[in-house]
Amino acid sequence: MIQKSTIDFLKKLKKNNNREWFDKNKHLYEAAKEDVTQFVQKIIEEFSKNDPSLKGTDAKKCMFRIYRDVRFSKNKDPYKTNMGAWLNSNGKNAKTAGFYFHIEPEKSFIAGGIYMPEAPELKKIRQEIDYNAAAFKKIISNTAFKKTWGQLEGMKLVNPPKVMIKLIPKLSC
């Protein structure tokens, strides 16, 4: 269980996102980081019961840094106001599917999938969903699935794949 002190630290950081405050309160950050690391390790242990590829994964290799890269950002706040981890056998730098854990006051969540896949991988994923659409719809509409994970939400495609654009006129006739 995430400690209240971790959430309190993230709330304070959001109000005081500057180096001076962070340096004075680095001990709070270290305690929060350790708390989240232990929690992520427990999640890995639980998830590895159903996903053997996670067995032996070190939470520290999955954790994201709190320091933001502000070089190309309009937001110059030096720190993220959340803590996150990419749960994958290869850690946070893996380009393969996994689970994302995000802890932030009032905005915590866990997600699964693949983040920003390259075009060939994205094409394969879409093709498999298309080939198995009936099975996929059955899974996500299952009452037990909805009870556990809720109604699936997410981004919708702004520009559908070219194959779908060719099919749309045929479907609307």
Phi, psi and omega per residue, in radians:
M1 nan 2.343 3.093
I2 -1.213 2.316 -3.119
Q3 -1.295 2.601 3.091
K4 -1.032 -0.608 -3.140
S5 -1.070 -0.533 3.099
T6 -1.191 -0.798 3.107
I7 -1.123 -0.727 3.113
D8 -1.060 -0.726 3.109
F9 -1.050 -0.810 -3.114
L10 -1.119 -0.626 3.083
K11 -1.133 -0.773 3.133
K12 -1.146 -0.674 3.123
L13 -1.101 -0.686 3.126
K14 -1.066 -0.641 -3.138
K15 -1.399 -0.423 -3.034
N16 -2.251 0.947 -3.043
N17 -1.430 1.312 3.106
N18 -2.594 2.767 -3.059
R19 -1.088 -0.703 -3.093
E20 -1.054 -0.865 -3.139
W21 -1.106 -0.774 -3.101
F22 -1.083 -0.772 3.141
D23 -1.063 -0.711 3.124
K24 -1.185 -0.462 -3.062
N25 -2.002 0.406 -3.103
K26 -1.042 -0.547 3.106
H27 -1.097 -0.602 3.080
L28 -1.192 -0.685 3.088
Y29 -1.097 -0.819 -3.124
E30 -1.035 -0.722 3.116
A31 -1.158 -0.737 3.128
A32 -1.136 -0.737 3.132
K33 -1.079 -0.763 3.118
E34 -1.115 -0.714 3.114
D35 -1.055 -0.841 -3.132
V36 -1.172 -0.680 3.117
T37 -1.059 -0.785 3.108
Q38 -1.108 -0.703 3.126
F39 -1.136 -0.771 3.122
V40 -1.094 -0.667 3.110
Q41 -1.088 -0.685 3.088
K42 -1.147 -0.687 3.096
I43 -1.092 -0.783 3.122
I44 -1.011 -0.786 3.140
E45 -1.073 -0.733 3.125
E46 -1.194 -0.813 -3.117
F47 -1.132 -0.560 -3.105
S48 -1.172 -0.267 3.061
K49 -1.160 -0.528 3.114
N50 -1.863 -0.312 3.133
D51 -2.239 1.554 -3.073
P52 -1.015 -0.366 -3.137
S53 -1.148 -0.341 3.135
L54 -1.470 -0.236 -3.111
K55 -0.974 2.232 3.115
G56 1.458 0.036 3.136
T57 -1.242 2.375 -3.134
D58 -1.608 2.138 -3.125
A59 -0.974 -0.616 -3.107
K60 -1.073 -0.541 3.123
K61 -1.367 -0.207 -3.113
C62 -1.722 -0.283 -3.035
M63 -1.359 2.439 3.060
F64 -1.550 2.656 3.098
R65 -1.212 2.710 3.086
I66 -1.553 -0.281 -3.110
Y67 -1.375 2.275 -3.137
R68 -1.565 2.591 2.988
D69 -1.590 1.868 -3.029
V70 -1.756 0.086 -3.047
R71 -0.971 -0.744 -3.053
F72 -1.989 0.304 -3.071
S73 -1.885 2.506 3.035
K74 -1.256 -0.548 3.097
N75 -1.416 1.955 -3.077
K76 -1.700 0.218 3.057
D77 -1.023 2.268 -3.040
P78 -1.329 -0.247 -3.037
Y79 -2.244 2.557 2.992
K80 -1.280 2.610 3.127
T81 -1.800 0.433 3.079
N82 -2.480 2.947 2.995
M83 -2.180 2.432 -3.070
G84 -2.517 2.841 3.118
A85 -2.604 2.506 3.045
W86 -1.827 1.897 -3.069
L87 -1.508 1.847 -3.055
N88 -2.734 2.584 -3.102
S89 -1.059 -0.397 3.136
N90 -1.756 0.124 3.101
G91 1.386 -2.916 -2.977
K92 -1.164 -0.335 -3.105
N93 -1.615 0.069 -3.109
A94 -1.221 2.498 3.107
K95 -1.746 0.223 -3.119
T96 -1.861 3.000 -3.097
A97 -1.065 2.647 3.126
G98 -2.997 -2.763 -3.135
F99 -2.156 2.399 3.116
Y100 -1.929 2.287 3.128
F101 -2.013 2.208 -3.059
H102 -2.266 2.114 3.105
I103 -2.019 2.105 3.135
E104 -2.727 2.369 -3.138
P105 -0.910 2.201 3.122
E106 1.198 0.027 -3.068
K107 -2.419 0.400 -3.114
S108 -1.271 2.559 3.084
F109 -2.830 2.915 3.010
I110 -2.271 2.466 -3.095
A111 -2.430 2.845 3.106
G112 -2.370 2.676 3.103
G113 2.464 -2.610 3.130
I114 -2.291 2.379 -3.063
Y115 -1.751 2.155 3.092
M116 0.825 1.052 3.124
P117 -1.165 2.661 3.056
E118 -1.153 2.782 -3.055
A119 -0.910 -0.791 -3.133
P120 -1.104 -0.697 3.130
E121 -1.202 -0.708 3.118
L122 -1.074 -0.716 3.117
K123 -1.085 -0.744 3.121
K124 -1.110 -0.732 -3.136
I125 -1.096 -0.856 3.139
R126 -1.071 -0.680 3.137
Q127 -1.115 -0.764 3.137
E128 -1.147 -0.687 3.085
I129 -1.110 -0.742 3.128
D130 -1.094 -0.813 -3.126
Y131 -1.120 -0.541 -3.070
N132 -2.031 0.569 -3.054
A133 -1.011 -0.749 -3.111
A134 -1.101 -0.789 3.131
A135 -1.139 -0.715 3.132
F136 -1.083 -0.833 3.133
K137 -1.099 -0.642 3.122
K138 -1.125 -0.721 3.140
I139 -1.125 -0.880 -3.043
I140 -1.311 -0.269 3.089
S141 -1.701 -0.048 3.121
N142 -1.115 2.368 -3.103
T143 -1.024 -0.753 3.138
A144 -1.122 -0.685 3.101
F145 -1.084 -0.842 -3.130
K146 -1.110 -0.649 3.140
K147 -1.148 -0.689 -3.129
T148 -1.341 -0.827 -2.981
W149 -1.880 -0.189 -3.088
G150 1.395 3.132 3.091
Q151 -1.241 2.296 3.140
L152 -1.111 2.286 3.093
E153 -2.253 2.745 3.089
G154 2.931 -3.025 -3.116
M155 -1.327 2.556 3.058
K156 -1.801 2.646 -3.141
L157 -1.167 2.240 3.056
V158 -1.353 -0.782 3.109
N159 -2.078 1.881 3.134
P160 -1.138 2.739 3.115
P161 -0.978 2.634 -3.093
K162 -0.963 -0.644 3.123
V163 -1.040 -0.731 3.141
M164 -1.196 -0.614 3.125
I165 -1.081 -0.689 3.119
K166 -1.166 -0.547 -3.108
L167 -1.403 -0.483 -3.047
I168 -0.971 -0.850 3.131
P169 -1.044 -0.629 3.137
K170 -1.165 -0.623 -3.107
L171 -1.327 -0.472 -3.071
S172 -1.517 -0.077 -3.136
C173 -1.243 nan nan
